[in-house]
Amino acid sequence: MTILMIAMSEMNDDLGDDITFLEPGILIGAFTRVVKTSPSISPNLTSSRKPGSRKAA
């Protein structure tokens, strides 16, 4: 979550008020896709979690 907040903060600095035109669902979907498709991130997240769990096993 911290990574998402840092990215959003940097994006806000770049876009200014135009960031309000981005829909939350689009941002969530994009972040989810990055996490699921990144070879360095995805195995670390998915291997230590139980299906349906929001916390690490």
MMTF fields as JSON, N, C-alpha, C and O atoms, coordinates in Angstrom:
{
  "mmtfVersion": "1.0.0",
  "mmtfProducer": "UNKNOWN",
  "numBonds": 227,
  "numAtoms": 228,
  "numGroups": 57,
  "numChains": 1,
  "numModels": 1,
  "chainsPerModel": [1],
  "groupsPerChain": [57],
  "chainIdList": ["A"],
  "bondAtomList": [4, 2, 8, 6, 12, 10, 16, 14, 20, 18, 24, 22, 28, 26, 32, 30, 36, 34, 40, 38, 44, 42, 48, 46, 52, 50, 56, 54, 60, 58, 64, 62, 68, 66, 72, 70, 76, 74, 80, 78, 84, 82, 88, 86, 92, 90, 96, 94, 100, 98, 104, 102, 108, 106, 112, 110, 116, 114, 120, 118, 124, 122, 128, 126, 132, 130, 136, 134, 140, 138, 144, 142, 148, 146, 152, 150, 156, 154, 160, 158, 164, 162, 168, 166, 172, 170, 176, 174, 180, 178, 184, 182, 188, 186, 192, 190, 196, 194, 200, 198, 204, 202, 208, 206, 212, 210, 216, 214, 220, 218, 224, 222],
  "bondOrderList": [1, 1, 1, 1, 1, 1, 1, 1, 1, 1, 1, 1, 1, 1, 1, 1, 1, 1, 1, 1, 1, 1, 1, 1, 1, 1, 1, 1, 1, 1, 1, 1, 1, 1, 1, 1, 1, 1, 1, 1, 1, 1, 1, 1, 1, 1, 1, 1, 1, 1, 1, 1, 1, 1, 1, 1],
  "groupList": [{"groupName": "MET", "atomNameList": ["N", "CA", "C", "O"], "elementList": ["N", "C", "C", "O"], "formalChargeList": [0, 0, 0, 0], "bondAtomList": [1, 0, 2, 1, 3, 2], "bondOrderList": [1, 1, 2], "singleLetterCode": "M", "chemCompType": "L-PEPTIDE LINKING"}, {"groupName": "THR", "atomNameList": ["N", "CA", "C", "O"], "elementList": ["N", "C", "C", "O"], "formalChargeList": [0, 0, 0, 0], "bondAtomList": [1, 0, 2, 1, 3, 2], "bondOrderList": [1, 1, 2], "singleLetterCode": "T", "chemCompType": "L-PEPTIDE LINKING"}, {"groupName": "ILE", "atomNameList": ["N", "CA", "C", "O"], "elementList": ["N", "C", "C", "O"], "formalChargeList": [0, 0, 0, 0], "bondAtomList": [1, 0, 2, 1, 3, 2], "bondOrderList": [1, 1, 2], "singleLetterCode": "I", "chemCompType": "L-PEPTIDE LINKING"}, {"groupName": "LEU", "atomNameList": ["N", "CA", "C", "O"], "elementList": ["N", "C", "C", "O"], "formalChargeList": [0, 0, 0, 0], "bondAtomList": [1, 0, 2, 1, 3, 2], "bondOrderList": [1, 1, 2], "singleLetterCode": "L", "chemCompType": "L-PEPTIDE LINKING"}, {"groupName": "ALA", "atomNameList": ["N", "CA", "C", "O"], "elementList": ["N", "C", "C", "O"], "formalChargeList": [0, 0, 0, 0], "bondAtomList": [1, 0, 2, 1, 3, 2], "bondOrderList": [1, 1, 2], "singleLetterCode": "A", "chemCompType": "L-PEPTIDE LINKING"}, {"groupName": "SER", "atomNameList": ["N", "CA", "C", "O"], "elementList": ["N", "C", "C", "O"], "formalChargeList": [0, 0, 0, 0], "bondAtomList": [1, 0, 2, 1, 3, 2], "bondOrderList": [1, 1, 2], "singleLetterCode": "S", "chemCompType": "L-PEPTIDE LINKING"}, {"groupName": "GLU", "atomNameList": ["N", "CA", "C", "O"], "elementList": ["N", "C", "C", "O"], "formalChargeList": [0, 0, 0, 0], "bondAtomList": [1, 0, 2, 1, 3, 2], "bondOrderList": [1, 1, 2], "singleLetterCode": "E", "chemCompType": "L-PEPTIDE LINKING"}, {"groupName": "ASN", "atomNameList": ["N", "CA", "C", "O"], "elementList": ["N", "C", "C", "O"], "formalChargeList": [0, 0, 0, 0], "bondAtomList": [1, 0, 2, 1, 3, 2], "bondOrderList": [1, 1, 2], "singleLetterCode": "N", "chemCompType": "L-PEPTIDE LINKING"}, {"groupName": "ASP", "atomNameList": ["N", "CA", "C", "O"], "elementList": ["N", "C", "C", "O"], "formalChargeList": [0, 0, 0, 0], "bondAtomList": [1, 0, 2, 1, 3, 2], "bondOrderList": [1, 1, 2], "singleLetterCode": "D", "chemCompType": "L-PEPTIDE LINKING"}, {"groupName": "GLY", "atomNameList": ["N", "CA", "C", "O"], "elementList": ["N", "C", "C", "O"], "formalChargeList": [0, 0, 0, 0], "bondAtomList": [1, 0, 2, 1, 3, 2], "bondOrderList": [1, 1, 2], "singleLetterCode": "G", "chemCompType": "PEPTIDE LINKING"}, {"groupName": "PHE", "atomNameList": ["N", "CA", "C", "O"], "elementList": ["N", "C", "C", "O"], "formalChargeList": [0, 0, 0, 0], "bondAtomList": [1, 0, 2, 1, 3, 2], "bondOrderList": [1, 1, 2], "singleLetterCode": "F", "chemCompType": "L-PEPTIDE LINKING"}, {"groupName": "PRO", "atomNameList": ["N", "CA", "C", "O"], "elementList": ["N", "C", "C", "O"], "formalChargeList": [0, 0, 0, 0], "bondAtomList": [1, 0, 2, 1, 3, 2], "bondOrderList": [1, 1, 2], "singleLetterCode": "P", "chemCompType": "L-PEPTIDE LINKING"}, {"groupName": "ARG", "atomNameList": ["N", "CA", "C", "O"], "elementList": ["N", "C", "C", "O"], "formalChargeList": [0, 0, 0, 0], "bondAtomList": [1, 0, 2, 1, 3, 2], "bondOrderList": [1, 1, 2], "singleLetterCode": "R", "chemCompType": "L-PEPTIDE LINKING"}, {"groupName": "VAL", "atomNameList": ["N", "CA", "C", "O"], "elementList": ["N", "C", "C", "O"], "formalChargeList": [0, 0, 0, 0], "bondAtomList": [1, 0, 2, 1, 3, 2], "bondOrderList": [1, 1, 2], "singleLetterCode": "V", "chemCompType": "L-PEPTIDE LINKING"}, {"groupName": "LYS", "atomNameList": ["N", "CA", "C", "O"], "elementList": ["N", "C", "C", "O"], "formalChargeList": [0, 0, 0, 0], "bondAtomList": [1, 0, 2, 1, 3, 2], "bondOrderList": [1, 1, 2], "singleLetterCode": "K", "chemCompType": "L-PEPTIDE LINKING"}],
  "groupTypeList": [0, 1, 2, 3, 0, 2, 4, 0, 5, 6, 0, 7, 8, 8, 3, 9, 8, 8, 2, 1, 10, 3, 6, 11, 9, 2, 3, 2, 9, 4, 10, 1, 12, 13, 13, 14, 1, 5, 11, 5, 2, 5, 11, 7, 3, 1, 5, 5, 12, 14, 11, 9, 5, 12, 14, 4, 4],
  "groupIdList": [1, 2, 3, 4, 5, 6, 7, 8, 9, 10, 11, 12, 13, 14, 15, 16, 17, 18, 19, 20, 21, 22, 23, 24, 25, 26, 27, 28, 29, 30, 31, 32, 33, 34, 35, 36, 37, 38, 39, 40, 41, 42, 43, 44, 45, 46, 47, 48, 49, 50, 51, 52, 53, 54, 55, 56, 57],
  "secStructList": [7, 2, 2, 2, 2, 2, 2, 2, 2, 2, 2, 2, 2, 2, 2, 4, 4, 4, 4, 4, 4, 1, 7, 2, 2, 2, 2, 2, 2, 2, 2, 2, 2, 2, 2, 2, 2, 7, 6, 6, 6, 2, 2, 2, 2, 2, 2, 6, 5, 7, 6, 6, 7, 1, 1, 5, 7],
  "xCoordList": [0.814, 0.0, 0.862, 0.514, 1.98, 2.879, 3.394, 3.498, 3.715, 4.211, 3.146, 3.455, 1.912, 0.814, 0.672, 0.473, 0.77, 0.626, 1.772, 1.547, 2.981, 4.115, 3.912, 4.121, 3.505, 3.265, 2.163, 2.285, 1.105, 0.001, 0.448, 0.027, 1.286, 1.792, 2.627, 2.487, 3.496, 4.315, 3.444, 3.695, 2.432, 1.521, 0.745, 0.51, 0.356, -0.35, 0.535, 0.06, 1.814, 2.746, 2.848, 2.933, 2.839, 2.965, 1.676, 1.719, 0.534, -0.731, -1.481, -2.293, -1.219, -1.947, -3.427, -3.772, -4.291, -5.732, -6.298, -7.384, -5.576, -6.069, -6.151, -6.799, -5.512, -5.568, -6.998, -7.332, -7.83, -9.215, -10.027, -11.098, -9.529, -10.234, -9.998, -10.688, -9.027, -8.76, -9.74, -9.904, -10.387, -11.349, -10.629, -9.659, -11.079, -10.427, -10.322, -9.305, -11.35, -11.318, -10.206, -9.603, -9.934, -8.856, -7.51, -6.65, -7.333, -6.074, -5.857, -4.749, -6.909, -6.808, -6.501, -5.655, -7.176, -6.925, -5.504, -4.871, -5.005, -3.641, -2.626, -1.682, -2.805, -1.878, -1.932, -0.894, -3.122, -3.27, -2.564, -1.885, -2.716, -2.071, -0.548, 0.13, -0.02, 1.429, 1.92, 2.928, 1.209, 1.625, 1.54, 2.438, 0.47, 0.278, 1.228, 1.585, 1.645, 2.476, 3.96, 4.77, 4.337, 5.75, 6.411, 6.006, 7.43, 8.078, 8.788, 8.943, 9.219, 9.922, 8.982, 9.372, 7.76, 6.814, 5.846, 5.668, 5.232, 4.148, 4.477, 3.701, 5.585, 5.842, 5.976, 5.549, 6.559, 6.73, 5.398, 5.224, 4.466, 3.169, 2.271, 1.609, 2.245, 1.286, 1.735, 0.889, 3.025, 3.485, 3.301, 3.198, 3.256, 3.159, 1.743, 1.54, 0.776, -0.597, -1.534, -1.374, -2.502, -3.562, -4.611, -4.839, -5.245, -6.304, -7.395, -7.876, -7.778, -8.823, -8.376, -9.172, -7.111, -6.608, -6.059, -5.487, -6.235, -5.679, -4.344, -3.645, -3.967, -2.702, -1.826, -2.315, -0.54, 0.408, 0.137, -0.342, 0.445, 0.203, 1.164, 1.109],
  "yCoordList": [-1.184, 0.0, 1.254, 2.256, 1.196, 2.338, 2.69, 3.864, 1.672, 1.899, 2.605, 3.533, 2.177, 2.814, 4.273, 5.136, 4.554, 5.926, 6.817, 7.975, 6.289, 7.064, 7.34, 8.461, 6.317, 6.492, 7.518, 8.359, 7.457, 8.41, 9.831, 10.793, 9.959, 11.272, 11.879, 13.059, 11.062, 11.542, 11.889, 12.875, 11.078, 11.329, 12.624, 13.392, 12.86, 14.08, 15.301, 16.33, 15.188, 16.289, 16.598, 17.76, 15.545, 15.721, 16.24, 17.115, 15.7, 16.024, 17.193, 17.841, 17.461, 18.528, 18.176, 17.039, 19.132, 18.932, 17.927, 17.388, 17.672, 16.725, 15.294, 14.45, 15.009, 13.655, 13.287, 12.105, 14.279, 13.998, 13.37, 12.813, 13.455, 12.854, 11.349, 10.667, 10.825, 9.384, 8.684, 9.079, 7.645, 6.905, 5.924, 5.294, 5.781, 4.88, 3.442, 2.782, 2.957, 1.591, 1.374, 0.302, 2.381, 2.299, 2.217, 1.418, 3.039, 3.036, 1.713, 1.176, 1.199, -0.072, -1.199, -2.048, -1.216, -2.242, -2.19, -3.228, -0.991, -0.846, -1.325, -2.032, -0.954, -1.39, -2.904, -3.548, -3.471, -4.927, -5.639, -6.643, -5.131, -5.744, -5.706, -6.683, -4.592, -4.481, -5.514, -6.183, -5.636, -6.588, -8.022, -8.823, -8.356, -9.727, -10.112, -11.283, -9.16, -9.491, -9.253, -9.636, -8.639, -8.384, -9.656, -10.183, -10.161, -11.397, -11.269, -12.266, -10.082, -9.922, -9.714, -9.948, -9.281, -9.016, -10.172, -10.639, -10.629, -11.592, -12.875, -13.245, -13.572, -14.817, -14.586, -15.425, -13.469, -13.187, -12.951, -13.338, -12.326, -12.055, -13.276, -13.55, -14.004, -15.094, -16.369, -17.157, -16.597, -17.854, -17.892, -18.977, -16.749, -16.735, -16.436, -16.215, -16.427, -16.097, -17.269, -18.08, -17.346, -18.328, -17.788, -16.579, -18.653, -18.16, -17.438, -17.942, -16.276, -15.509, -14.71, -13.984, -14.834, -14.124, -12.767, -12.617, -11.773, -10.449, -10.301, -9.314, -11.249, -11.167, -12.35, -13.391, -12.186, -13.272, -14.442, -14.268, -15.632, -16.855, -16.954, -17.914],
  "zCoordList": [0.0, 0.0, 0.0, -0.625, 0.697, 0.74, -0.645, -1.0, -1.421, -2.778, -3.608, -4.355, -3.483, -4.217, -3.809, -4.664, -2.538, -2.06, -2.555, -2.905, -2.586, -3.107, -4.592, -5.056, -5.331, -6.765, -7.007, -7.897, -6.234, -6.394, -6.042, -6.684, -5.038, -4.655, -5.778, -6.097, -6.375, -7.486, -8.694, -9.386, -8.937, -10.045, -9.805, -10.738, -8.575, -8.221, -8.46, -8.94, -8.129, -8.371, -9.865, -10.263, -10.688, -12.138, -12.782, -13.647, -12.357, -13.015, -12.379, -13.04, -11.126, -10.436, -10.321, -9.999, -10.579, -10.442, -11.447, -11.235, -12.532, -13.538, -13.011, -13.63, -11.888, -11.324, -10.927, -10.841, -10.687, -10.295, -11.425, -11.181, -12.655, -13.79, -13.898, -14.656, -13.144, -13.16, -12.229, -11.075, -12.737, -11.929, -11.009, -11.431, -9.762, -8.815, -9.333, -9.117, -10.005, -10.526, -11.532, -11.576, -12.336, -13.318, -12.606, -12.978, -11.588, -10.838, -10.105, -10.094, -9.5, -8.791, -9.761, -9.478, -10.895, -11.903, -12.435, -12.632, -12.668, -13.174, -12.154, -12.505, -10.903, -9.864, -9.694, -9.538, -9.724, -9.605, -10.751, -10.534, -11.957, -13.116, -12.976, -13.292, -12.509, -12.327, -11.314, -11.539, -10.213, -9.173, -9.677, -9.417, -10.393, -10.863, -11.988, -12.111, -12.806, -13.963, -13.744, -14.589, -12.646, -12.387, -11.872, -10.836, -12.583, -12.159, -10.819, -10.113, -10.454, -9.184, -8.001, -6.857, -8.257, -7.174, -6.974, -5.849, -8.025, -7.944, -7.172, -6.291, -7.455, -6.71, -5.214, -4.42, -4.819, -3.394, -2.703, -1.547, -3.388, -2.783, -2.766, -1.765, -3.858, -3.97, -3.276, -2.854, -3.144, -2.554, -1.043, -0.471, -0.386, 1.07, 1.569, 2.763, 0.669, 1.064, 0.883, -0.03, 1.755, 1.624, 0.655, 0.61, -0.11, -1.018, -0.238, 0.777, -0.707, -0.058, 1.148, 1.743, 1.514, 2.678, 2.273, 1.194, 3.145, 2.88, 3.581, 3.354, 4.427, 5.144, 4.788, 4.35, 4.977, 4.699, 5.619, 6.739, 5.141, 5.928, 7.081, 7.849]
}
